[in-house]
Amino acid sequence: MKTLREALVLFLLLTLLTGVLYPLAVWGASLALFPHEAGGSLVVRDGHVLGSELIGRPFTALGDFWPRPSATSKAPYDASLSSGSNLGPTNPALAEAVKARVAALQAADPSDTRPIPVDLVTASGSGLDPDISPAAAERQVPRVARARGLPEERVRELVARHEREPLLGVFGGARVNVLRLNLALDELSAASGGRR
């Protein structure tokens, strides 16, 4: 009985330590040291939450930069259902999905015959990727500039200002956050009298 009591006390003590106190300490430290990140990296404008820098959202207007496609099952960019599509490169369903995405991009800007970057037609492993490659952003510059009534060079400069380098210079590739870029584009359009 003594051994059982000691085991139970040790179990309860370790549960309290590792299941309650340690998570609370890590949460408190993250709130103190990284409040924006600990709060979900939310993008707030005029008191309204517009989204998170960490989760993609659907943009479909011709005057917006389009994100990487989402593979979440019930609704695009549903953070509660983060998942990839699990379709391999030889799967006909993936080939059809890519063809449809290529066709949509070509229909949105028929005059642009440049190659389409792969991240504009394939979903990420999580289905929630908030970023696109600089090449994917550059491919969209003419369409966005034309739809917004802005000079291409101004839009291109905006993309360059929002480009982030790989983490620590080596992890991943350069990227552009689509939500942040589109919000900056809204500001640029409003300041220069362009269209939304």
Protein Blocks (a to p, Z undefined) as FASTA:
>chain_A
ZZmmmmmmmmmmmmmmmmmmmmmmmmmmmmmmmmmlmnopaaceehiafbdfkbccddfb
fkbccddddfbfkbghiaklgccekpafklmklmmmmmmmmmmmmmmmmmlmcdcdfklm
cccfkopafbdcfklmmmmmmmmmmmnopafklmmmmmmmmpccdehhlgocddddfklm
mmmmmmmmmmnopaZZ
